[in-house]
Amino acid sequence: MDTYPDELLPSELEKLKVEFLELARQYSEDWGDDDPDWYRQVADDLEFVAERLEVDVEEITEKLKGRARAAENRRAEQEGEAEGYEDEDRWEHSSGHSTDVDAMFNGLREELEDAGES
């Protein structure tokens, strides 16, 4: 816009601003994977474009930054809860504990028994 100011008519520029604000609202609401870094990156990207278009996206970016803080709080809470378990309890509640692990150890035991019989 700065390099080629005459390329857009004022009416086209206003339409672009409206469309950008609509996109910013939709994009900030429809996406998100509970990753605080993602929320902050989207907020930064929106602020970058908004500054060039001279539009206000503060309401949108503040919501994104609030989601980032909430996601960080949830992570901290979950990590705190996980640290509260005793070692044995942690293994029992771990998603990594499965029949695959049992099968692996049974297979190793059988191999050792077979090697001992030889």
C-alpha positions in Angstrom: 0.0 0.0 0.0 2.9 2.4 0.8 4.8 1.4 -2.4 1.8 1.6 -4.7 -0.7 3.9 -3.1 -2.6 4.5 -6.3 -3.3 0.9 -7.0 -6.4 0.8 -4.8 -9.3 3.1 -5.0 -10.5 4.4 -1.6 -13.6 2.4 -1.9 -11.6 -0.8 -2.6 -9.4 0.0 0.4 -12.4 0.3 2.7 -13.8 -3.0 1.4 -10.4 -4.6 2.0 -10.5 -3.3 5.6 -14.0 -4.7 6.2 -13.1 -8.0 4.8 -9.9 -8.2 6.8 -11.8 -7.5 10.1 -14.3 -10.2 9.2 -11.5 -12.6 8.4 -9.7 -11.7 11.6 -12.8 -12.4 13.7 -13.6 -15.7 12.0 -10.0 -16.9 12.0 -9.5 -16.1 15.7 -12.7 -17.9 16.7 -12.6 -21.0 14.4 -9.1 -22.1 15.0 -7.0 -22.9 17.9 -5.4 -26.0 19.3 -5.0 -24.8 22.9 -1.4 -23.8 22.2 -0.5 -20.5 23.8 2.2 -19.8 21.3 -0.2 -20.3 18.4 -2.7 -17.8 20.0 0.1 -15.2 20.4 1.4 -15.7 16.9 -2.1 -15.2 15.4 -2.5 -12.1 17.5 0.9 -10.7 16.4 0.1 -11.5 12.7 -3.3 -9.8 13.0 -1.8 -6.7 14.6 0.9 -6.5 11.9 -1.6 -6.4 9.1 -4.1 -4.2 11.0 -1.4 -1.6 11.5 -0.7 -1.4 7.8 -4.5 -1.3 7.0 -5.0 1.2 9.8 -7.8 -0.8 11.5 -8.4 -1.7 15.1 -8.1 -5.4 16.0 -7.4 -4.9 19.7 -10.6 -6.6 20.9 -9.8 -9.6 18.8 -6.1 -9.8 19.8 -6.9 -9.3 23.5 -9.2 -12.4 23.3 -6.5 -14.4 21.7 -3.9 -13.3 24.3 -6.5 -14.2 27.0 -6.8 -17.7 25.5 -3.1 -18.0 25.5 -3.0 -17.2 29.3 -5.8 -19.6 30.0 -4.1 -22.4 28.0 -0.9 -21.8 30.0 -2.8 -21.9 33.2 -4.4 -25.2 32.2 -1.0 -26.7 31.3 0.4 -25.6 34.6 -2.5 -27.1 36.5 -2.2 -30.4 34.6 1.6 -30.5 35.3 0.9 -29.7 39.0 -1.6 -32.5 39.2 0.8 -35.0 37.5 3.5 -34.1 40.0 1.1 -34.8 42.9 1.0 -38.6 42.1 3.4 -41.0 43.7 5.6 -42.8 41.2 3.5 -46.0 41.2 0.3 -44.0 40.8 1.8 -42.0 38.0 2.5 -45.2 36.0 -1.0 -46.5 36.7 -2.6 -43.3 35.4 -0.2 -42.8 32.6 -1.5 -43.1 29.0 1.7 -44.9 28.1 0.7 -47.9 30.2 -0.8 -50.4 27.9 -1.0 -54.0 26.8 1.8 -53.3 24.3 4.2 -52.8 27.2 3.0 -56.0 28.8 3.4 -57.9 25.5 6.9 -56.5 25.1 8.0 -57.7 28.5 6.4 -61.1 28.0 8.3 -61.4 24.7 11.6 -60.5 26.4 11.0 -63.0 29.2 10.3 -65.7 26.7 13.5 -64.9 24.8 15.5 -65.0 28.0 13.9 -68.3 29.0 14.6 -69.8 25.5 18.2 -68.6 25.7 18.6 -70.1 29.1 17.4 -73.5 27.9 19.9 -73.6 25.1 
